[in-house]
Amino acid sequence: MQVRPIHLGSLFALFVFLAAPAHAQSPSQQQTLQQYVADLQSNPGDNALRQKIIALAQSMNPPPAVPSDAYELVGRAAYAIKNASTDADFLAAADAYGKALQLAPWVADYYFNQGVAYEKAKHLDEAIAAFNWYLMAAPNAKDANEVRERIGGLKYAKEQYARDQQQQREQEERARAEQEQRAAPVKLWNELKAKYEGATYRYLYCDASSRALYACNEEEMQGSNWRPMDSANCPKLVEASFPSGETIVITSRMTCSSQGGGVLLRGTIKSGDMAEIAWVDGNGGSVWVSAKNGLDHIRFSTDWGNKYWGSIPATPGRPMDESQYNAMTRYQYYYLEKR
């Protein structure tokens, strides 16, 4: 359907004349119509009042005259549609029809053409509303069923648009989440580096048994069984560094020795979650690690003590698989406390 030329003196007037009772328009009807139109201009969203105006106009014989200002507005709208190249042009046409309808809210073709303009501007809700007003203003129109089909198509298009928009939002959200996931390890590494680069630690071990070096169970580990790994004469220097993206290295060396330091722990950041840092010991072996408050307090467990004191009964490191962990069993535990 294309925009319709408006010929108020022909089809619309003839329809109203034939359908209306055979009596002249009363002054009271005209005065009521004028008051209704004035009220609608003050409150264009009053749909109940608009319906009253349409019903009153349909009962008047002859039909109410269209104010001359409405013709100019309709001409502007028709020109805007004819020369439109953007959605904004079609919206301008719809707006002009809307202003004409404030002056003559009973003219059915104004609603139809406004619906066309809104549809071309992709303002589907407004187009549907305009076409519904057309059906109300021209209830016996020959194309009423075609317009109803058009409304159905617009409703489907609206639903499809909503589905497409939702799908696009979901795709954008997935892309944003994936981007954040990729950036999370570097972000966490930068945060930890800013706070802990060059940080030093007290180095302790847990020993609750004279028969097993560095051994504590869950309860003993919470008590006063922690011992320093160094002595007053030769303290250990334990230091954190961040040599490359996503990597944390904690080294230990004796301050009284000229020998180079060794790696205690090496962590690889896998995500933005501290709990997902993959830790290994200095030899690349798996090691149980629990870090709290960032890297302020680090507990770890490994069995390397038995490798250096062969005469001491073997004590295992805490298993990596929590299903194999026994809170009553003694494991080798170490503790790094940020100074």
C-alpha positions as a Python dict, from the first residue, in 0.01 Angstrom:
ca = {
    (1, 'M'): (0, 0, 0),
    (2, 'Q'): (118, 346, -83),
    (3, 'V'): (37, 681, 75),
    (4, 'R'): (-308, 792, -21),
    (5, 'P'): (-399, 1133, -160),
    (6, 'I'): (-654, 1304, 60),
    (7, 'H'): (-980, 1408, -109),
    (8, 'L'): (-1200, 1513, 175),
    (9, 'G'): (-1473, 1646, -49),
    (10, 'S'): (-1525, 1310, -219),
    (11, 'L'): (-1504, 964, -69),
    (12, 'F'): (-1488, 1047, 302),
    (13, 'A'): (-1760, 1308, 286),
    (14, 'L'): (-1981, 1083, 73),
    (15, 'F'): (-1941, 796, 316),
    (16, 'V'): (-2034, 1005, 617),
    (17, 'F'): (-2326, 1165, 435),
    (18, 'L'): (-2477, 830, 331),
    (19, 'A'): (-2421, 664, 668),
    (20, 'A'): (-2544, 951, 886),
    (21, 'P'): (-2908, 1019, 979),
    (22, 'A'): (-3091, 1249, 738),
    (23, 'H'): (-3083, 1566, 946),
    (24, 'A'): (-2866, 1871, 954),
    (25, 'Q'): (-2566, 1904, 1177),
    (26, 'S'): (-2676, 2059, 1504),
    (27, 'P'): (-2494, 2353, 1656),
    (28, 'S'): (-2446, 2155, 1976),
    (29, 'Q'): (-2263, 1878, 1788),
    (30, 'Q'): (-2031, 2127, 1626),
    (31, 'Q'): (-1964, 2301, 1955),
    (32, 'T'): (-1902, 1969, 2130),
    (33, 'L'): (-1664, 1862, 1854),
    (34, 'Q'): (-1471, 2187, 1877),
    (35, 'Q'): (-1438, 2150, 2254),
    (36, 'Y'): (-1328, 1786, 2223),
    (37, 'V'): (-1066, 1878, 1963),
    (38, 'A'): (-935, 2161, 2180),
    (39, 'D'): (-910, 1923, 2476),
    (40, 'L'): (-729, 1664, 2264),
    (41, 'Q'): (-477, 1924, 2150),
    (42, 'S'): (-398, 1984, 2517),
    (43, 'N'): (-367, 1611, 2580),
    (44, 'P'): (-287, 1421, 2257),
    (45, 'G'): (-248, 1094, 2447),
    (46, 'D'): (-610, 1085, 2562),
    (47, 'N'): (-724, 789, 2353),
    (48, 'A'): (-1070, 777, 2505),
    (49, 'L'): (-1130, 1135, 2397),
    (50, 'R'): (-998, 1060, 2049),
    (51, 'Q'): (-1251, 777, 2021),
    (52, 'K'): (-1531, 1014, 2124),
    (53, 'I'): (-1427, 1261, 1855),
    (54, 'I'): (-1423, 992, 1586),
    (55, 'A'): (-1765, 861, 1691),
    (56, 'L'): (-1911, 1211, 1704),
    (57, 'A'): (-1773, 1302, 1361),
    (58, 'Q'): (-1917, 984, 1210),
    (59, 'S'): (-2262, 1082, 1338),
    (60, 'M'): (-2255, 1434, 1190),
    (61, 'N'): (-2423, 1519, 862),
    (62, 'P'): (-2267, 1685, 678),
    (63, 'P'): (-1926, 1570, 803),
    (64, 'P'): (-1725, 1824, 997),
    (65, 'A'): (-1511, 2057, 793),
    (66, 'V'): (-1135, 2005, 805),
    (67, 'P'): (-944, 2315, 923),
    (68, 'S'): (-741, 2477, 646),
    (69, 'D'): (-419, 2443, 847),
    (70, 'A'): (-451, 2065, 826),
    (71, 'Y'): (-416, 2074, 445),
    (72, 'E'): (-81, 2246, 468),
    (73, 'L'): (43, 1991, 720),
    (74, 'V'): (-74, 1705, 498),
    (75, 'G'): (106, 1863, 204),
    (76, 'R'): (427, 1881, 408),
    (77, 'A'): (386, 1516, 506),
    (78, 'A'): (324, 1399, 149),
    (79, 'Y'): (627, 1590, 21),
    (80, 'A'): (845, 1450, 301),
    (81, 'I'): (746, 1093, 216),
    (82, 'K'): (791, 1144, -157),
    (83, 'N'): (1143, 1278, -111),
    (84, 'A'): (1243, 1075, 194),
    (85, 'S'): (1589, 914, 200),
    (86, 'T'): (1630, 848, 572),
    (87, 'D'): (1424, 723, 863),
    (88, 'A'): (1428, 1078, 998),
    (89, 'D'): (1249, 1198, 684),
    (90, 'F'): (971, 943, 734),
    (91, 'L'): (944, 1039, 1100),
    (92, 'A'): (906, 1401, 997),
    (93, 'A'): (619, 1299, 770),
    (94, 'A'): (455, 1098, 1050),
    (95, 'D'): (490, 1397, 1279),
    (96, 'A'): (322, 1624, 1024),
    (97, 'Y'): (32, 1380, 992),
    (98, 'G'): (12, 1373, 1371),
    (99, 'K'): (-22, 1752, 1383),
    (100, 'A'): (-292, 1738, 1115),
    (101, 'L'): (-473, 1478, 1324),
    (102, 'Q'): (-472, 1715, 1620),
    (103, 'L'): (-675, 1950, 1404),
    (104, 'A'): (-897, 1685, 1244),
    (105, 'P'): (-877, 1361, 1447),
    (106, 'W'): (-1161, 1200, 1252),
    (107, 'V'): (-991, 1183, 910),
    (108, 'A'): (-921, 813, 849),
    (109, 'D'): (-668, 853, 567),
    (110, 'Y'): (-446, 1071, 786),
    (111, 'Y'): (-408, 774, 1019),
    (112, 'F'): (-341, 538, 730),
    (113, 'N'): (-71, 758, 581),
    (114, 'Q'): (81, 820, 923),
    (115, 'G'): (99, 441, 966),
    (116, 'V'): (282, 411, 634),
    (117, 'A'): (533, 677, 738),
    (118, 'Y'): (595, 510, 1074),
    (119, 'E'): (634, 172, 908),
    (120, 'K'): (895, 303, 667),
    (121, 'A'): (1077, 465, 961),
    (122, 'K'): (1075, 123, 1135),
    (123, 'H'): (872, 256, 1428),
    (124, 'L'): (652, -50, 1435),
    (125, 'D'): (454, 16, 1754),
    (126, 'E'): (352, 359, 1629),
    (127, 'A'): (262, 218, 1286),
    (128, 'I'): (39, -47, 1442),
    (129, 'A'): (-135, 216, 1653),
    (130, 'A'): (-193, 441, 1351),
    (131, 'F'): (-343, 159, 1143),
    (132, 'N'): (-571, 62, 1432),
    (133, 'W'): (-695, 420, 1448),
    (134, 'Y'): (-757, 404, 1074),
    (135, 'L'): (-982, 100, 1124),
    (136, 'M'): (-1170, 282, 1396),
    (137, 'A'): (-1212, 594, 1184),
    (138, 'A'): (-1317, 393, 877),
    (139, 'P'): (-1488, 81, 1017),
    (140, 'N'): (-1647, -9, 683),
    (141, 'A'): (-1341, 54, 467),
    (142, 'K'): (-1307, -187, 174),
    (143, 'D'): (-945, -250, 263),
    (144, 'A'): (-1013, -314, 633),
    (145, 'N'): (-903, -679, 613),
    (146, 'E'): (-591, -583, 418),
    (147, 'V'): (-503, -334, 690),
    (148, 'R'): (-564, -600, 956),
    (149, 'E'): (-325, -829, 769),
    (150, 'R'): (-77, -545, 755),
    (151, 'I'): (-106, -501, 1131),
    (152, 'G'): (-46, -873, 1175),
    (153, 'G'): (267, -849, 962),
    (154, 'L'): (393, -554, 1164),
    (155, 'K'): (336, -743, 1489),
    (156, 'Y'): (536, -1036, 1352),
    (157, 'A'): (812, -800, 1238),
    (158, 'K'): (815, -643, 1584),
    (159, 'E'): (851, -985, 1748),
    (160, 'Q'): (1125, -1082, 1502),
    (161, 'Y'): (1306, -756, 1569),
    (162, 'A'): (1285, -820, 1944),
    (163, 'R'): (1427, -1170, 1892),
    (164, 'D'): (1707, -1035, 1675),
    (165, 'Q'): (1787, -765, 1931),
    (166, 'Q'): (1794, -1021, 2212),
    (167, 'Q'): (2018, -1248, 2008),
    (168, 'Q'): (2251, -958, 1933),
    (169, 'R'): (2263, -862, 2301),
    (170, 'E'): (2346, -1220, 2395),
    (171, 'Q'): (2620, -1237, 2133),
    (172, 'E'): (2766, -908, 2255),
    (173, 'E'): (2749, -1027, 2614),
    (174, 'R'): (2926, -1353, 2524),
    (175, 'A'): (3193, -1162, 2335),
    (176, 'R'): (3237, -922, 2628),
    (177, 'A'): (3259, -1212, 2874),
    (178, 'E'): (3515, -1391, 2655),
    (179, 'Q'): (3720, -1073, 2628),
    (180, 'E'): (3710, -1022, 3003),
    (181, 'Q'): (3803, -1386, 3055),
    (182, 'R'): (4105, -1349, 2828),
    (183, 'A'): (4210, -1026, 3000),
    (184, 'A'): (4146, -1151, 3356),
    (185, 'P'): (4483, -1328, 3411),
    (186, 'V'): (4684, -1024, 3303),
    (187, 'K'): (4462, -796, 3511),
    (188, 'L'): (4512, -1008, 3823),
    (189, 'W'): (4887, -1036, 3757),
    (190, 'N'): (4915, -657, 3728),
    (191, 'E'): (4722, -610, 4052),
    (192, 'L'): (4938, -859, 4240),
    (193, 'K'): (5257, -722, 4090),
    (194, 'A'): (5166, -367, 4198),
    (195, 'K'): (5110, -487, 4555),
    (196, 'Y'): (5368, -762, 4602),
    (197, 'E'): (5664, -696, 4373),
    (198, 'G'): (5969, -726, 4600),
    (199, 'A'): (5760, -821, 4906),
    (200, 'T'): (5947, -1027, 5167),
    (201, 'Y'): (5812, -1302, 5391),
    (202, 'R'): (5875, -1483, 5716),
    (203, 'Y'): (5934, -1850, 5635),
    (204, 'L'): (5792, -2104, 5882),
    (205, 'Y'): (5729, -2477, 5898),
    (206, 'C'): (5481, -2675, 6105),
    (207, 'D'): (5626, -2934, 6346),
    (208, 'A'): (5407, -3106, 6601),
    (209, 'S'): (5598, -3435, 6613),
    (210, 'S'): (5954, -3521, 6711),
    (211, 'R'): (5942, -3817, 6476),
    (212, 'A'): (5828, -3649, 6158),
    (213, 'L'): (5991, -3332, 6028),
    (214, 'Y'): (5759, -3046, 5926),
    (215, 'A'): (5452, -3252, 6013),
    (216, 'C'): (5111, -3131, 6135),
    (217, 'N'): (4753, -3237, 6095),
    (218, 'E'): (4460, -2999, 6047),
    (219, 'E'): (4416, -2923, 6417),
    (220, 'E'): (4788, -2893, 6489),
    (221, 'M'): (4834, -2656, 6197),
    (222, 'Q'): (4596, -2408, 6365),
    (223, 'G'): (4795, -2401, 6688),
    (224, 'S'): (5139, -2279, 6797),
    (225, 'N'): (5341, -2543, 6615),
    (226, 'W'): (5499, -2312, 6359),
    (227, 'R'): (5879, -2280, 6365),
    (228, 'P'): (6108, -2047, 6171),
    (229, 'M'): (6305, -2204, 5890),
    (230, 'D'): (6613, -1993, 5969),
    (231, 'S'): (6812, -1882, 6270),
    (232, 'A'): (6900, -1543, 6409),
    (233, 'N'): (7255, -1586, 6278),
    (234, 'C'): (7150, -1679, 5928),
    (235, 'P'): (6798, -1562, 5838),
    (236, 'K'): (6635, -1659, 5512),
    (237, 'L'): (6532, -1398, 5260),
    (238, 'V'): (6206, -1499, 5093),
    (239, 'E'): (6096, -1262, 4822),
    (240, 'A'): (5818, -1237, 4561),
    (241, 'S'): (5879, -1133, 4202),
    (242, 'F'): (5677, -1113, 3884),
    (243, 'P'): (5920, -1178, 3598),
    (244, 'S'): (5667, -1208, 3316),
    (245, 'G'): (5299, -1183, 3241),
    (246, 'E'): (5083, -1427, 3439),
    (247, 'T'): (5378, -1569, 3637),
    (248, 'I'): (5459, -1533, 4008),
    (249, 'V'): (5791, -1653, 4151),
    (250, 'I'): (5876, -1681, 4521),
    (251, 'T'): (6244, -1743, 4596),
    (252, 'S'): (6436, -1819, 4913),
    (253, 'R'): (6805, -1783, 4999),
    (254, 'M'): (7023, -1772, 5305),
    (255, 'T'): (7146, -1421, 5378),
    (256, 'C'): (7468, -1557, 5523),
    (257, 'S'): (7555, -1751, 5208),
    (258, 'S'): (7688, -1632, 4878),
    (259, 'Q'): (7506, -1908, 4699),
    (260, 'G'): (7225, -1817, 4464),
    (261, 'G'): (6867, -1843, 4572),
    (262, 'G'): (6626, -2120, 4488),
    (263, 'V'): (6264, -2111, 4379),
    (264, 'L'): (6017, -2210, 4647),
    (265, 'L'): (5701, -2163, 4447),
    (266, 'R'): (5610, -2070, 4094),
    (267, 'G'): (5254, -1974, 4014),
    (268, 'T'): (5083, -1936, 3677),
    (269, 'I'): (4767, -1726, 3677),
    (270, 'K'): (4494, -1898, 3478),
    (271, 'S'): (4202, -1660, 3536),
    (272, 'G'): (4095, -1372, 3754),
    (273, 'D'): (4042, -1609, 4048),
    (274, 'M'): (4322, -1645, 4304),
    (275, 'A'): (4206, -2000, 4376),
    (276, 'E'): (4282, -2100, 4017),
    (277, 'I'): (4651, -2009, 4021),
    (278, 'A'): (4849, -2320, 3918),
    (279, 'W'): (5138, -2363, 4162),
    (280, 'V'): (5445, -2584, 4134),
    (281, 'D'): (5752, -2613, 4355),
    (282, 'G'): (6106, -2524, 4255),
    (283, 'N'): (6147, -2856, 4077),
    (284, 'G'): (5823, -2820, 3882),
    (285, 'G'): (5638, -3070, 4100),
    (286, 'S'): (5279, -3032, 4209),
    (287, 'V'): (5232, -2856, 4540),
    (288, 'W'): (4926, -2783, 4753),
    (289, 'V'): (4891, -2407, 4808),
    (290, 'S'): (4641, -2196, 5002),
    (291, 'A'): (4677, -1818, 4964),
    (292, 'K'): (4465, -1582, 5173),
    (293, 'N'): (4420, -1206, 5158),
    (294, 'G'): (4591, -1192, 4821),
    (295, 'L'): (4947, -1313, 4881),
    (296, 'D'): (4977, -1192, 5241),
    (297, 'H'): (4951, -1543, 5385),
    (298, 'I'): (5062, -1845, 5183),
    (299, 'R'): (5052, -2201, 5313),
    (300, 'F'): (5186, -2483, 5104),
    (301, 'S'): (5257, -2848, 5143),
    (302, 'T'): (5513, -3073, 4975),
    (303, 'D'): (5729, -3370, 5072),
    (304, 'W'): (6067, -3224, 4984),
    (305, 'G'): (6184, -3232, 5349),
    (306, 'N'): (6221, -3609, 5332),
    (307, 'K'): (6456, -3574, 5038),
    (308, 'Y'): (6719, -3399, 5255),
    (309, 'W'): (6682, -3583, 5584),
    (310, 'G'): (6680, -3946, 5488),
    (311, 'S'): (6700, -4068, 5848),
    (312, 'I'): (6368, -3909, 5939),
    (313, 'P'): (6053, -4113, 5868),
    (314, 'A'): (5893, -4011, 5540),
    (315, 'T'): (5608, -3761, 5576),
    (316, 'P'): (5396, -3692, 5270),
    (317, 'G'): (5287, -3360, 5134),
    (318, 'R'): (4919, -3285, 5142),
    (319, 'P'): (4747, -3456, 4847),
    (320, 'M'): (4628, -3237, 4562),
    (321, 'D'): (4308, -3442, 4537),
    (322, 'E'): (4091, -3327, 4826),
    (323, 'S'): (3904, -3658, 4824),
    (324, 'Q'): (4227, -3822, 4941),
    (325, 'Y'): (4288, -3570, 5218),
    (326, 'N'): (4255, -3681, 5581),
    (327, 'A'): (4235, -3405, 5843),
    (328, 'M'): (4387, -3638, 6104),
    (329, 'T'): (4693, -3726, 5896),
    (330, 'R'): (5013, -3527, 5941),
    (331, 'Y'): (5154, -3365, 5629),
    (332, 'Q'): (5448, -3139, 5566),
    (333, 'Y'): (5330, -2776, 5583),
    (334, 'Y'): (5512, -2448, 5523),
    (335, 'Y'): (5392, -2094, 5580),
    (336, 'L'): (5495, -1764, 5421),
    (337, 'E'): (5380, -1455, 5609),
    (338, 'K'): (5425, -1119, 5441),
    (339, 'R'): (5640, -887, 5649),
}
